[in-house]
Amino acid sequence: MAEDNMFRSNYVEGVNKFEGMRTKAFWQDILNLVTRQSSELMSFDEVRSRFNLHEEHYQGIHEVPLDQIVGSVGRYKDFTATFLPKSNNMKERWSRVYAVANGMEGLPPIELYKVGEVYFVRDGNHRVSVARQLDTKTIEAHVTELPTTVPLRPGMTVQQMESSEAYANFLEKTQLSRAVPDHESIELTIPARYHELMGHIFMHQRVVEQIKGQPVTTEQATAHWYDTIYKPAVELIRKHNVLELRKDDKMTRTEGDLYLWLMDHLLDLRRQYRDSAPDRKFSDALKTYLEEENIDVPEELEDETDSSVILSRTQVMKAVNAKRALQNEQLA
């Protein structure tokens, strides 16, 4: 009887809490209309489709931070992004869950999908909503992970999500995850430029095929591009703290963005001067970049002796002819 009385008391309290949350949800919707920001949870099915997620691995029961739960499998339209209930029809169930949560036994673990650093509710949306109302920091959950190499984090903007989707497509087309399993994530601020990055790899594939005189798979070309072109460029950017030199600039630029700038600059020189173009290296391009940004070039960069060079068609043919000549000498 005492337990029943406690449940009824907690239930009534839950009804009052629910009314307050509905008011908060109303004003949150108004604010989001004014600021043009989304207040909805993310759809798990949409994310799964966007990033082509198939594998699932049960990870057991964990304490999961509530602020990392950003979406739901089927009820993403029933709650706001902070799990405030959107409909008065949810009052009965929400209040009962609230009463159980404040009882002697508490609530059973919820079920979550994990993708990157974020979670989606498979079962237990009301429990998450109640837990947030009770101001708890974590919740016990059965966690099933869907592995992805695409960075997904709480609080991502629409543009960042679009960029992650474009990156997922880039990984699939270039096979980078298989070619270089321990590769570092390549982040670009403009999603459309991942297609440009793919173009660099496919161009590199043709160059390597011409030099080797035999077909090269996309996976092989991607690994060669990453190890001999992209990675050395990024290491050079880090070595001379180039991004830090312009940290006061309002425009954010990633290592991937700067790599593309360097490539564009070097390839523009090739197009402008054709066969007479000088052999410019990444260090030379970095100096030009800093000069154009009105940033003093570090003395260490002035003395840099990196071995990187962008191949022109003429250079490729020279390499092919040199290899053939060597093979002919060996056969003679």
Secondary structure, DSSP 4 states (H G I P E B T S, - for coil): -HHHHHHHHHHHHHHHHHHHHHHHHHHHHHHHHHHT---BPEEHHHHHHHTT----EEEEEEEEEGGGEEEESS-TTTBBTT--B--GGGHHHHHHHHHHHTSSS-PPPEEEEEETTEEEEEE-HHHHHHHHHTT-SEEEEEEEE---SS---TT--HHHHHHHHHHHHHHHHHTHHHHSTTPPP---SSTTHHHHHHHHHHHHHHHHHHHHTS---HHHHHHHHIIIIIHHHHHHHHHTTHHHHTTTSSS---HHHHHHHHHHHHHHHHHHHGGG-----HHHHHHHHHHHTT-PPPHHHHT------PPPHHHHHHHHHHHHHHHHHHH-
